[in-house]
């Protein structure tokens, strides 16, 4: 089964990094992977720990019946994910990305039922943990190694948006928040909302392999959805202030300024505070 998984993983890397095509391929991959693991599960195992991506398929196949189980989660449940994307889409109906994918309702229902039956939800994501009350077990995010960046005496007024330009990562909110501010925006990722999205702003582009944090005053991600905040943690490890929405799941991390998703005014205030001292 690991050879099949490796082959499919290679194929997924060749798909676009965003969009409905990739998301549908991921779901199909997870279903096949769940079937492979289920075939290896001994009948006399009475408790299992399941990763979230495999949960609905194992539940549908009856493989969790008669067992207790915990779920490892770093992502929002699909029902909550859909709700947040719908909110963002209603605010920005012109977006090319916010309405391009929703999981099938039968899959949402299976995941919801399985999560309701789970014994514990194990997660580093503070917002996911908040959805499950006393059943949630919070674990630490894995922090990157200490930074090799050399501090500078005078940083430019530079903020870094550490992901692709897509609506669910808060691109529209960031664009609105920095209008009229004397800042330089560094983008790390593709411009999937259109090549002219940042027109009129001072923008530079960097690739993921470059020293994308060099000279940064802040790393900013006002996302509606963020399940893997690795680049925010890199910013923290480098001693660079991070402004993130609570959707990023880092509310317990020192060095992160948390704001509500979609709150342009709060975002602008925090950016102004940081760049005024840089």
PyMOL commands that set and color helices and strands:
alter all, ss='L'
color gray80, all
select helices_A, chain A and resi 2-13+20-39+52-60+78-91+105-117+126-130+133-135+167-169+171-177+230-237+246-248+264-276
alter helices_A, ss='H'
color red, helices_A
select strands_A, chain A and resi 47-51+68-72+120-123+136-138+158-161+184-188+203-206+218-221+242-245+256-259
alter strands_A, ss='S'
color yellow, strands_A
deselect
rebuild
show_as cartoon
